[in-house]
Amino acid sequence: MNRIHIPGIIAMAAIVVASNILVQYLFGQWLTWGAFTYPLAFLVTDVMNRVYGVAAARRVVLAGFVVGVICSAIGTQVMLQGDGYIYPAVTLRIALGSGLAFLTAQLLDVAIFDRLREGRWWRAPLASTLVGASLDTVIFFTIAFSGALTFMEPSNDVSWAGEVLPLLGAGPEAPLWVSLAFADWMVKLSLALLALVPFRIIVGNMVRRTT
């Protein structure tokens, strides 16, 4: 591993750890604070891809995946209490959904970015993040909360997530987990647009330092 990749790996690890902690804290009715930190992982991946190439970006992704697995392993041993129940901070389904969503979405982000890197500067980071973040949302929330996958962890009662309610409290009726996923997805898309500014600045500074 090249030493110049270490800052990217540290940044990715910090984002993964912070997101695993902040996901425990609610922000309004549909989100957690982790929804605002996790999308920054795509920014780190895209910066590494632009400045150092595909191989470096994949190393950063794999480092983030390893850190995420460690966080999930620790989370399964942390017990929380609420509504008269004691339950693990991270269930098996959440751990599987989180790990698979992260690895699949980030590697897809790397591949799409590389395919579009010769276009206008904003195309690659925007397109790769939009597609990767969308896939991330679908994979995670489906595995973690869909009632159709209860066989994965029969002891984990996710019936609360299947409660049918108006989408985000105002739209057509849908399971609660769909509202949670939709809110998370909208945050990811919004941050994908906002992240173009720091992407441009960070890449410009890093390129000047390496030339």
N, C-alpha and C positions, 0 to 999 in steps of 0.2 A: 504493500500500500504506500503510495506516494505521500509524503508529509504535507503537500499542498492540499490534499483532500481532507485532512483532519478537521479544519474549520467547518466544512460542510457536514461531516459526520457528527461533529459535536452539536451543530445547529439542529440536525435532524433528530438526534437523540433527545435533546432538550425539548423539542416540540412534542415528541411522542410521550415523554414522561409528563410534561405539563398537561397534555390533553387527557392522559389517563387519570390524572388527579382532578382536573377541572370538570370532567364528565360527571363527577359525583354531585355537582352543584347546579341547581336549576337556574335558568335565566328565563323568566316568564313561564308560560304554560306549556310551550312546545319545544323548548331548547334547553341545552346545558351550556355552561361557559366553555366546555371543550369544543363546541361547534365553531368557536371563533379562533381557536388556536390550531386545531388540526389541519385546516386547509393550507396553512403556511408550509406544510410539508411539501406541497406541490411547488411552491415558490423555490424552496431549497433545491429540489430535484431539477427544476428547469434551469436555475442558475448554474448548477454544476454541469448540466448537459451542455449549455451554451458555451461555458468557459473552458471546460476540461474534456467534454465529449461523453459518449454513451457509456463507456466502461466505468468512468468515474461516477456518473449518475447512478448506475446500477449498484456500485459498491455502497453508495450512500443509502440507497433503498434497502439493501440487504442489512446494513447496520441498523437502520430504523426498525426493520422487521424483527431482528434479534432483540433489540431493546423492548419492543412491544410484547414479544413473547415473555420476556422476563417480567415485565409489568403485569401481564395477565396472570402469570404463575403466582406472583406475590398477591395479586388481587383476589385470587381464589381462596387464599388463606386468611384474608381479612374479613371478619364477620361484622355485619351491620344489624341494627335493630330498628324496627319501625312497624307500627300497626300491630303490635303484639307478636311479630315474627322476627326470627333471627335468620339472616340469609347472607351468602357471600357477596362481597362487593362486585366480583366478576364471576358470572356463571359460565358453564362450559360453552353454551351457545354464543354468548357475547364474546368469549375468548376466540372461538373459531371464526365467528363473523368478522371480528376486528382484524385478526391476522390475515385471513383470506382476502378481505376487502382491501387492506393496505397493500399487500404484495401484488395482487392482480392489478389494482388501479394504478399504482405507482409505476409498475413495469410497462403498462400500456401507455402511460404518460410519457415515459422515456422513449418508447418506440414511435409514438406519433410525433413528438417533438423532433426526433432525429429525421423523420420523413419530411418535415416541413421546415427544417432549419435554414434552407436556402431562400425562403420567401421573405416577405416583409418581417421586420423584427418582432412585431406583436403577434403574428399568426401562430407561430409554433407554441409559445407559452399559453396563449389564450385557448387555442383549439385542444391542445393536449390536456390542459387543466379541466376544461369543460367536460370533455369525454371521460377522463379519468375520475373526476369527482362525481360525475353522475353514476358511473359504474360502482364506485366505492359505496355510495348511498344505497343503491339497490341491493348489492351483495350483503352489506352489513345488516341493514334493517330486516331483510327477508330472513336471513339465517338466525338473527338474534330474537326476532319477535313474531314471525309468521306462525299462525296456528297450524298451518299445513305441515310444519316441520317439528311438531312436538315429540315425534319419535326419537329425535336426536338426543333429547334430555327429558325423559318423561317426568322426572322428579321436579323439574323447573316449571312452575305454574306461570304461564304467560297469558292466561285468559284475560287479564286486565288490558293487555295490549290489543286484544281483538274486539274490545267494546266498540260498537258502531256509533259514531258521532258525526256531526257535520264536519267536513274537512276544514281544519284550522278554525273551527267554531262557527263557520259561516257558509261553507261550500256544500257540495253534495255529500251524502252520508258515506262514510268509509271507516274501516277499522282505525282505532286510535294510532296504531303504529304507522299507518300510512300518513297521517297528519304529522307525526314526529319526523318521518323520513322526508316529507315534502318541505317542512320548515328547515330542516338541516340542509337539504339540497339547495334551497333558495339562498341560504347564507353562503354556501360554497360558491355558487355562481356569482354572487355579489362580490365576494372577496377575490374571485378570479379576475374580475375586471379591475378592482382596486389594486391588485398585486402587480399590474402591469407597470405602475409607476416605480415602485421599489425595484422591480426586476430590471428595468431600464437603467436605473441609477447604479444598482449593485454591479450589474454586468459591466457597465462602462468603467467603473472604478477598478474592478478586478482585471479587466483587459488591459487597462493602462499600466497596472502594476506588473503584469506579466510580459510587457513588451519593452 
